[in-house]
Amino acid sequence: MAAEFLYRITPTRPDMLETGPTLEEMLATQAHFAFLEAARDAGVVFAAGRTLTKDESTFGIVIFRAVDEAAARQFMNADPAVEAGVMKAELFPFRVALWAARPSDEPAPPPRVEVPILDEG
């Protein structure tokens, strides 16, 4: 039975987000994206993305399924950005508690709250 995992990645050179990537970093991040797309298409990756910060606090996450922790670690380490040393990664066991379809550009309406009316009679 498969389990869910999350790996957090951070750039080994955070400055690449401000000053631009080197050729090696650019090729590794392109291969990283293609790797995740293929894993998504295979039903392994649920979601992947990154923060929009451009300093040392920036990170990305990948939420995915693997048969066990060893397989999850193997998948994480096979990420081309991790293999190339452009990103460092940390693995976490994870459980998706809520999942929604990709949100539209329209904001969700506020939740409807029913307020009971008290009979004063």
Steps between C-alpha positions, in 0.01 A plus 500: 500500500635842405561778747522875452816702539614858464844622418609856551770633273712808542756643262860441602572848361198715594650796313413326172145630547618862507799502269386222268604138467827375361476276194532191725222628730274584206544155342446325834182697578362433150569128546345522850177639354488234226563229763209625711270534198570139400442383859173695509390342174585156645279570804793522744507875570188673632636854521823693470581867533715762662478809708535830318761638737846565359715472811628227733144426617389370159411133455302267282291196586409180321212289631509148363424133555751217549479142628722575800754745638791337317321539166403856590862586579612341173243707307607821678868434435427428132369856457748651250538822702589294808732270304681802354542660841302807394234423762522327834201295608344380823242220513194488727227238543181684412126451489270706281204593718309719255521523125313724260497544127733770375347831606363732237606862476177604667502529878281256687184644648500543877364200689130512562419499867151422618404713799204371698230756571385490857128526559447778751133410552 
